[in-house]
């Protein structure tokens, strides 16, 4: 499953609301080189500091360095070598076994059942009875076991209570109401790693937004359908197709009004960071005007950062499996109830939730996005001229 949720509309950004979905443009690899691009140019030490200042949200600050290709100290090399022959094979075998076991559970629970089909979407999340209960409970349990296998032996969770006194200075400031409990329409979280999905599966087992191709993957495809993932379509064959944005809005409203409906989990940043920053939010999660539940994820580390921002997936997984211990801290904020002004302005709603999460999670607000991430990775990989990156005019 893709952890990086991208724009739905493949057209250039406009004033229309967007959702953290996917597009044909964003389906391109982050480091895909242009055949017409100039030859690779080495990055000098003098330019590294300036490059990292400009794209600080995507900089790896661990001992493994940019792209995970830094010059490791000899102690880290020794630990990495030991783990490669001990932890790595054991964890790979157990992780694959857990994946197969859960696939078989999902297969048994969906026997003789037709998936729910709507607007070219397909899922089993709306089935009820013992089948749904087994899928949800075993999914949450096995996701937590998977995190344990990956080295997350203990997860520190903090649940913030509503601010009864209220610290809002103006009518449009972030505010959290604490009247009778109401189920939120969606969970919104900062996006640091593909591990975010495992945690949210273990805690609330929500539905995610994923590429259409995920549904066809072996093992993972059926699991994603049982999660109730909303698949990003590249194009529609039906004349009345309303798009992923419309499907997600309906699912968010359904979850808000029906406690038995699957909850939606959205990453409004649209891509991952190093965990210290918070990117601008897309408005897709806030178009339904329903309350949202903000969640903040942090991955403290000593040697290797679990953040997946500027390192290849294979390299990241290998290094992660070779870490003896990994850490995860989670802050659950109270349900955020939008004011009437925020309901009328999804952009304001998104910005206020973003500021609240940044303040409560001690995160740094930044204006960079996925486009800047592509530029940063291409510069590190030497696929574009570094001087043109460092001296381009900031927006």
VOGU-3710 file (C-alpha; in Angstrom, 3 decimals, decimal comma):
1> xxxxxxxxxx> 0,000/0,000/0,000  1,299/3,403/-0,882  1,977/5,555/2,119  2,341/8,639/0,117  -1,018/10,174/-0,814  -0,871/12,508/-3,722  -3,055/14,978/-5,633  -6,128/13,608/-7,359  -6,350/16,140/-10,130  -3,524/15,680/-12,641
11> xxxxxxxxxx> -3,915/19,261/-13,799  -1,776/22,067/-12,366  -2,901/23,434/-9,035  -5,883/25,730/-9,187  -8,330/27,241/-6,757  -10,412/24,063/-6,723  -10,235/21,984/-3,541  -7,899/19,012/-3,708  -7,691/15,717/-1,866  -4,673/13,697/-0,839
21> xxxxxxxxxx> -5,246/11,130/-3,547  -3,167/10,266/-6,601  -2,650/11,381/-10,182  -0,874/10,277/-13,285  1,716/12,958/-12,726  2,438/11,888/-9,186  2,626/8,229/-10,184  6,072/8,973/-11,603  9,025/7,854/-9,467  10,404/10,593/-7,239
31> xxxxxxxxxx> 13,894/10,130/-8,634  13,012/9,503/-12,258  15,617/11,164/-14,418  14,889/13,167/-17,533  16,646/11,936/-20,651  17,158/15,527/-21,760  18,583/16,551/-18,389  22,270/17,494/-18,140  24,810/14,930/-16,894  24,924/14,242/-13,181
41> xxxxxxxxxx> 26,843/16,798/-11,193  28,510/15,923/-7,896  27,312/17,788/-4,826  30,077/19,609/-3,045  30,262/19,952/0,717  29,874/23,712/0,349  26,414/23,283/-1,195  25,075/20,619/1,153  24,311/23,009/4,015  22,489/25,463/1,763
51> xxxxxxxxxx> 20,519/22,651/0,133  19,435/21,270/3,515  18,298/24,681/4,713  16,092/25,114/1,667  14,494/21,660/1,934  14,764/21,091/5,687  11,511/19,091/5,884  13,057/16,258/3,852  16,571/16,155/5,311  17,745/13,001/7,101
61> xxxxxxxxxx> 19,551/13,928/10,292  20,525/10,417/11,395  23,923/8,739/11,072  22,924/7,244/7,709  22,843/10,668/6,045  21,181/11,845/2,790  19,481/9,059/0,828  20,751/6,657/3,503  24,130/6,670/1,762  26,219/8,518/4,336
71> xxxxxxxxxx> 29,646/7,484/5,559  28,840/5,312/8,581  31,112/5,174/11,644  32,779/1,820/12,203  30,617/1,087/15,267  27,469/1,413/13,165  28,963/-0,828/10,493  29,642/-3,498/13,085  26,101/-3,300/14,498  24,660/-3,352/10,991
81> xxxxxxxxxx> 26,710/-6,402/10,104  25,651/-8,306/13,218  21,979/-7,470/12,690  22,161/-8,510/9,022  22,924/-12,121/10,024  20,698/-12,272/13,106  17,735/-9,889/13,270  17,185/-9,380/9,540  16,370/-12,962/8,452  14,289/-13,665/11,553
91> xxxxxxxxxx> 12,213/-10,518/11,163  11,698/-11,071/7,425  10,407/-14,614/7,980  8,063/-13,598/10,814  6,768/-10,516/8,965  5,983/-12,508/5,819  4,309/-15,195/7,917  2,077/-12,614/9,594  1,139/-11,178/6,211  0,198/-14,606/4,844
101> xxxxxxxxxx> -1,766/-15,487/7,988  -3,842/-12,317/7,808  -4,412/-12,797/4,086  -5,783/-16,277/4,770  -8,064/-14,871/7,489  -9,381/-12,254/5,065  -9,829/-14,910/2,391  -11,885/-17,127/4,673  -14,016/-14,225/5,921  -14,832/-13,079/2,393
111> xxxxxxxxxx> -15,706/-16,499/0,962  -19,002/-16,502/-0,934  -19,332/-12,738/-0,460  -19,484/-10,162/-3,229  -17,552/-6,956/-2,520  -19,348/-3,655/-2,183  -19,042/-1,860/-5,528  -19,735/1,830/-5,920  -18,332/4,354/-8,381  -15,681/1,897/-9,589
121> xxxxxxxxxx> -14,625/1,279/-5,978  -14,545/-2,191/-4,463  -14,311/-3,143/-0,794  -15,451/-5,517/1,940  -15,444/-2,911/4,710  -19,228/-2,553/4,740  -19,982/-6,177/5,572  -21,209/-6,840/9,092  -21,575/-9,659/11,567  -18,858/-12,016/12,709
131> xxxxxxxxxx> -16,898/-11,675/9,465  -16,272/-7,975/9,961  -15,517/-8,468/13,648  -12,911/-11,138/12,895  -11,241/-9,051/10,180  -11,054/-5,929/12,355  -9,912/-7,580/15,587  -7,321/-9,862/13,982  -6,147/-6,997/11,781  -5,568/-4,723/14,760
141> xxxxxxxxxx> -3,816/-7,467/16,716  -1,554/-8,640/13,879  -0,656/-5,045/12,966  0,542/-4,495/16,515  2,463/-7,775/16,402  4,044/-6,641/13,133  5,198/-3,411/14,763  6,669/-5,452/17,602  8,550/-7,605/15,098  9,922/-4,434/13,487
151> xxxxxxxxxx> 11,366/-3,338/16,822  8,580/-1,129/18,200  8,373/-2,954/21,520  6,529/-0,152/23,264  4,479/2,693/21,817  3,987/5,768/23,955  0,468/7,126/23,466  -0,875/10,362/24,921  -4,546/11,357/24,791  -5,106/15,090/25,222
161> xxxxxxxxxx> -8,310/16,165/26,920  -10,422/19,009/25,502  -9,510/22,527/26,575  -12,538/23,481/28,622  -11,396/27,037/29,185  -10,760/27,733/25,525  -7,729/29,604/24,269  -9,202/30,969/21,051  -8,433/34,596/20,399  -10,768/35,109/17,454
171> xxxxxxxxxx> -13,764/33,443/15,910  -11,615/31,775/13,251  -8,952/30,470/15,599  -8,595/26,740/16,212  -11,108/25,601/18,776  -12,046/22,292/20,282  -15,533/21,894/21,633  -16,201/19,501/24,448  -19,913/18,944/24,361  -21,403/15,455/24,123
181> xxxxxxxxxx> -19,036/12,998/22,381  -19,570/12,756/18,645  -17,865/10,313/16,311  -15,513/12,160/13,934  -15,854/11,788/10,203  -12,152/11,145/9,653  -8,806/10,775/11,362  -6,166/13,202/10,093  -2,512/12,567/10,789  0,886/13,891/9,872
191> xxxxxxxxxx> 2,725/11,575/7,497  6,234/10,384/8,374  6,563/6,814/7,126  4,739/3,812/5,692  4,821/2,616/9,296  2,079/5,168/10,000  -0,365/2,833/8,287  0,577/-0,107/10,501  0,055/1,960/13,635  -3,331/3,292/12,560
201> xxxxxxxxxx> -4,398/-0,229/11,579  -3,493/-1,429/15,064  -5,286/1,446/16,808  -8,477/2,100/14,855  -8,359/-0,015/11,653  -9,520/2,805/9,335  -9,814/2,990/5,564  -7,063/4,689/3,551  -6,659/6,243/0,123  -4,523/4,055/-2,153
211> xxxxxxxxxx> -3,622/3,662/-5,804  -5,829/1,462/-7,932  -2,858/-0,856/-8,523  -2,756/-1,753/-4,815  -6,009/-3,693/-5,199  -4,287/-6,041/-7,661  -1,210/-6,788/-5,548  -0,804/-10,345/-4,211  -1,848/-10,684/-0,554  -1,988/-6,925/0,017
221> xxxxxxxxxx> -4,772/-6,417/-2,526  -7,389/-8,400/-0,603  -6,265/-6,888/2,711  -6,699/-3,373/1,293  -10,242/-4,259/0,204  -11,034/-5,523/3,710  -9,712/-2,214/5,059  -12,142/-0,444/2,752  -9,489/1,536/0,902  -10,647/4,186/-1,544
231> xxxxxxxxxx> -8,737/3,594/-4,755  -7,444/6,416/-6,885  -8,670/6,116/-10,469  -6,617/7,403/-13,356  -9,701/7,714/-15,494  -13,341/6,801/-15,378  -15,425/4,784/-17,802  -18,762/5,966/-16,452  -20,262/9,275/-17,505  -21,528/10,122/-14,012
241> xxxxxxxxxx> -18,281/9,269/-12,179  -17,803/11,727/-9,336  -14,177/10,930/-8,597  -12,251/9,940/-5,507  -12,971/13,290/-3,859  -16,694/12,620/-4,014  -16,311/9,048/-2,764  -14,147/10,124/0,171  -16,548/12,932/1,103  -19,410/10,452/1,183
251> xxxxxxxxxx> -17,358/8,019/3,280  -16,417/10,767/5,746  -20,027/11,879/6,122  -21,121/8,253/6,453  -18,585/7,609/9,224  -19,747/10,760/11,013  -23,409/9,792/10,894  -23,149/6,006/11,278  -21,016/4,519/14,043  -20,909/1,168/12,246
261> xxxxxxxxxx> -19,439/2,640/9,057  -15,667/2,302/8,464  -13,644/5,311/9,584  -11,553/7,203/7,008  -7,847/7,890/7,656  -6,322/10,740/5,662  -2,842/12,245/5,441  -3,607/15,835/4,373  0,057/16,688/3,783  0,055/14,427/0,736
271> xxxxxxxxxx> 3,606/13,122/1,268  6,063/12,195/4,008  8,531/14,397/5,895  11,340/13,771/8,369  8,823/14,158/11,210  9,950/17,586/12,431  7,862/19,644/10,006  4,236/19,960/8,958  3,504/20,628/5,288  0,484/22,597/3,999
281> xxxxxxxxxx> -2,743/20,590/4,242  -4,835/19,684/1,246  -8,518/20,407/1,758  -9,909/17,001/0,781  -10,303/15,787/4,358  -12,236/18,921/5,321  -14,730/19,312/2,472  -17,405/17,240/4,196  -17,627/19,779/7,073  -17,572/16,894/9,560
291> xxxxxxxxxx> -15,453/16,925/12,750  -12,011/15,348/12,474  -9,723/13,597/14,939  -6,127/14,938/14,704  -3,277/12,522/15,489  0,427/13,384/15,717  3,127/10,764/15,121  6,765/11,105/16,159  9,587/8,596/15,694  12,422/9,338/18,146
301> xxxxxxxxxx> 15,663/7,657/17,141  19,261/7,199/18,178  20,939/5,907/14,995  18,443/5,317/12,186  15,353/7,463/11,606  12,216/5,477/10,658  11,052/8,526/8,669  10,728/7,726/4,974  11,380/11,029/3,271  14,482/10,852/1,064
311> xxxxxxxxxx> 15,617/7,233/1,053  14,642/4,367/-1,244  12,042/1,926/0,034  14,255/-1,167/-0,129  17,166/0,516/1,635  14,827/1,913/4,296  13,246/-1,474/5,032  16,633/-3,201/5,286  18,048/-0,604/7,668  14,841/-0,579/9,718
321> xxxxxxxxxx> 14,920/-4,359/10,146  18,531/-4,122/11,316  17,720/-1,742/14,182  17,540/-3,516/17,531  14,965/-1,057/18,929  12,694/1,508/17,264  10,509/4,116/18,947  7,115/5,633/18,254  5,263/8,358/20,149  1,639/9,217/19,393
331> xxxxxxxxxx> -0,457/12,166/20,540  -4,223/11,898/20,136  -5,857/15,312/20,197  -9,553/15,857/21,019  -12,075/15,740/18,198  -11,968/19,051/16,342  -15,409/20,577/15,693  -15,360/23,184/12,910  -17,068/26,525/13,366  -19,613/27,704/10,810
341> xxxxxxxxxx> -16,949/29,890/9,213  -14,649/26,890/8,884  -17,459/24,800/7,393  -17,963/27,491/4,772  -14,213/27,693/4,065  -12,448/24,269/3,891  -9,100/26,016/3,437  -9,546/27,868/6,724  -10,677/24,631/8,385  -7,569/22,802/7,144
351> xxxxxxxxxx> -5,205/25,621/8,147  -6,624/25,840/11,661  -6,319/22,100/12,252  -2,778/22,258/10,889  -1,799/25,053/13,275  -3,336/23,148/16,175  -1,339/20,001/15,334  1,865/21,988/14,912  1,416/23,669/18,288  0,475/20,517/20,185
361> xxxxxxxxxx> 3,111/18,367/18,477  5,905/20,965/18,535  6,169/20,739/14,746  7,572/23,397/12,434  5,229/24,801/9,802  6,694/24,940/6,309  5,386/25,936/2,888  7,257/23,332/0,838  5,350/20,452/-0,734  5,710/17,448/-2,996
371> xxxxxxxxxx> 7,115/19,494/-5,878  9,970/20,741/-3,695  10,541/17,193/-2,477  11,053/16,010/-6,046  13,506/18,819/-6,667  15,445/18,020/-3,495  15,709/14,305/-4,295  16,690/14,993/-7,877  19,390/17,389/-6,677  20,755/14,816/-4,221
381> xxxxxxxxxx> 20,771/12,212/-6,967  22,553/14,615/-9,320  19,786/14,545/-11,929  19,404/18,318/-12,104  21,768/21,254/-11,879  22,390/22,017/-8,212  23,076/25,747/-8,705  19,678/26,141/-10,379  18,041/24,603/-7,304  19,897/26,706/-4,772
391> xxxxx> 19,405/29,999/-6,573  15,869/29,634/-7,857  13,481/32,294/-6,606  11,503/31,236/-3,547  7,726/31,486/-3,784
//
